[in-house]
Amino acid sequence: MNAVLVAGLALTGAAGQSFASPEQDRAAFVALYREKFPAVPLENYVNGALMFSRDAQAQFDSIMEFPPFLGDIDRGKTLWERRFRNGKSLAGCFSNGGRSVAGNYPYYDSGGDEVVTFEMQINRCLRDNGEAQFKYDDKATMGIVTAYARTLSDGMRVDVRVEGAAALAKYEQGRKLYFARIGQYDFACASCHMDNAGKILRTEILSPAVGQTTHWPVFRGGDNLNTLHMRYRRCLEQMRASAFPAGGEELNNLEYFHSYLSNGLPMRASIYRK
């Protein structure tokens, strides 16, 4: 069975018929891209569209030697280590101070019957310690703290788990949104990032879905911080669709599905994108 047909099976599931398993989904995406880009090693997918342009990759490497956004990351470190009124900190809410943990997110929480993202876990920590929670789309708080905290998991292999019927239901909701055609342009996430991956749209090369969730937040144009949910919202707006709220159930479930596709790939947070 060739890769295009395998990917077609995933689309069939989105139309309301039987779903593939998460691992079958991931394998179908990888097979599709390997057929389209046979010379590109799977590890290179963490570089997104950069893997299609040597010049863009060279520019990225040069900028990342002395990133212009180190000040934001330093401010995020201050928030991460800041002591609460009870003497605890965000760092203390995560094992090993938050090192090598972000790759396990999102995960399904059976107690609340919800998908928990890394950002949600940060807000749970704040709430449980009597502190004000951060807004999910606030670059000056949630943005910069994750810009730092996610770097503590650089090099960690993504290991998102979908175990049990309840977790699978959330995954399938995210999967359905990924393939849903919405908005005035009748586009879906899959419209750009499956068959059209590697092609140019509005001067930008479209990246494959595999590897996309490994490197957030990103800094566009040097120092303009964007989280993954900000990127989702921007894509929805470009489709002329109503954007779901950052940190809301719809985007959390989408992130769950989307992140699973990058299982096994290394993380590298807070990077530059043109």
N, C-alpha and C positions, 0 to 999 in steps of 0.2 A: 504494500500500500504506500503510494507516494505521499510526500509531506503535504501537498496541497489538499489531497483528499482527507488526510488526517485532520488538518486544520478545519476542513469543512464539517467534520463531525462535531467539533466544538461549537461551530455556529448553529448546527442543528439543535444542540442542547439549548442554546439561547432562545430558540423559537418556541420553547415550551415542551419539547419532547424530553426523552430520558437524558440525564446529564452524564458526562464522563466523570471519572474520579479526579480529584485535584492532581494526582501524579500523572494521569493520562493527559490532562490539560497541559501541564508543564512540558511533558514529552512532545505533545503535538506542536506547541509553539517552538520548541527547540528544533524539532525536525523541519518545520517550515522554514525557519531562518537558515538552517544548515544547507537546505536545498537552494535557497536564494543567495547565500553568501558562503560558499564552501571553503573559501580560503581564510575565513575569520575564525580564530579560536574562540571557544565559548567564553573564556575568561575576559576577552576583550569587550564583551557586551556591557560590562560595567562602565565603559567609556561612552556609551550612548552613540549619538551621531558622530562623535569624534572619530570613531573607528572607520568611518568612510572617507576621512580627509587627513592626509599627513600634515598639511599646513595648519589645520585647526588643532590637531593634536600637539604640534610643536608650539603653537601659541599658548595652548593650555599648560603645557609643561613649563614654559617660561614664566607665565604668570603665577603658577603654583609654587615657584621657588621663593617668591616674596609676595604672598597674597595681599591685596590692598584692603582686605576685610578682617585682618587679624585683630583690629580693635574691637569689632563686634564679638569675635570669639572670646576675647579676654573679658569683655563685659558679661558674656554668658557664663564664663567660669566663675565670676564673682557671684552671680545669682545662684549658680549650682552649689557653691560652697557657703553661701550666706547662712548664718545661724538664725533659726526661727526664734520666736520669743520663748519657746520651751527648750532651746538649746540644740535642737536637732537641725537637720538640713536636708535638702533634696538628695545630696550624695548619700546620706545615711539611709534613704528609703530604698536603695538599690543594692543588690549584692555586689561586693567588691568595689563599692563606691561608684558603681555604674559602668565598670569596665567589662567589655565583652558581654553585654546584655541586650543591646538594641536590636541585634539580629534575630532575637526570639519574638519580636513584636511585628505585627499585631498577634494577639492570642485570644482565644475564646474563653470567656469567664462564665462558667455555668451558674454561679451564684446570682449574677445579674442578667443572665441570658443576653450577653452583649459581647461584641468584639472590643477589645481594649488595645488601643494604640500606645506607643511610647509616650506621646503627649498626654493622653488620658491618664497614664500612670503617674506622670508628673503632677497633674492636677489632683489626683487622688491623694498624693502625698501632702500637697498643700492643704487640702480640705481636712485630712485626718489630723493635721497638726495645727489646726485653727488659723491657717493663713488664707489670704485671699487668693482665689484661683486666677490663672492667667487666661486671657481670651485666646482662642486658638488661632485667630488671624492677626494677633498683635506681634509685630516684628520686634518691638522693643522689649518684650518679655519672653513669650513662648518661642518666638523666632530665634533670639540670640541664645537662650539657654539650651535649646536643642542644637543650635549650631556648634556649641561647645560639647554638650553631653554626648552627642552621637559620635564625635571624633574619638571618644573613649572606646568605641567598638570598631575602630578602623582595623581592617584585616580579618575581622570575625566573619565566618561564613553564615549567610542567611539560613535560618533554620525555623521557618514558620510551620506550625503544626495545625492540621485540621483533623481532629479526632472525635468521632461520635456524630450521631445524627443531628444534634442541635448545632454543633460547630459547622457541619456541612451545609446546613440550611442558611447560615449567615454567609458562608463562602459562596453559595449559589446565588444569593441575592446580589453580592458584589459582582459576580460573574455575569449575571443578567444585565446589570447596569453597564458593564464594560461593552457588551455587544448590542445594547439597545440603541436604536436610531432615534434621536431626539432633536429638538430644536428646529428652527426654520430651514437649516441646511440639510436636515435629515442625515446627520452624521452620527457615528458611534466612535468610541475610543478605538475599536478594532478597525474602523475605516482607514485611519491613518497609520496605525502601528502594527498591522499584520501584513496584508498584501502590499501596502504602499510604503512599508519600511524601506529606507534607503533612497526614496525618491524625494524630490524637492517640492515643497509647498510654501509659497510666499517667501521665497529666498532661504528657507530653512530646510535642512535635511531631516527627514522624519526618522526617529530612532525606533528600534525594535522594543517591544514590551519587556522582553527578558532583560534584566539588568537595570531597568529604569528606577526601581525603588531603592537602589543600593547607596545613593550618594546625596540624599537630602539632609539639610537644606542646601540650596545652591545660591550663589551670588551672581546675578546677571549684570552685565555691564560693569563688573568690578565689585560693587558694594551694595547692590540692590538685592536684599535677602528675600528668598522665596521658599516657603515650605512646600511639601508635597501636596497638601490640601489647597494651598494657594494656586498651585499649578493645575490641579483638577478643576478648580473654579474658573480659572482663566480659559481652559480648554472648553468648558461648557459654555462660557460666554462667547467664545469664538464660533461655537456651533449655533449661536443665537438661541440658546436654551437657558432656562432659569437655573442658576447655580445653587446647588445644595450648600448649606452652611458648613464651614470648616469645623471639624470635630463632631459633625452630626452622624447619625446612624448610616445614612446612605454612603457617605464618603469613607466612613470607617470600614464598612463591609467591602467597598470597592478596593480599599487599601489591602484588606485581608486577601482577596483574590489576587490582586496585582502583585503583592509581595511574595506570595507563594511561588509565582512563576520564576523568581530569582533565587530560589533555594539552591544552596551550594556555592553561590558566588560571593566574593569578598566585599565587605562594605568599605566605603571611603566617603565620609561626610564632609560637608562644608567645602564645596569646590566651586570653581569658576565655570560659568557658561556664558557665551557671547550673548 
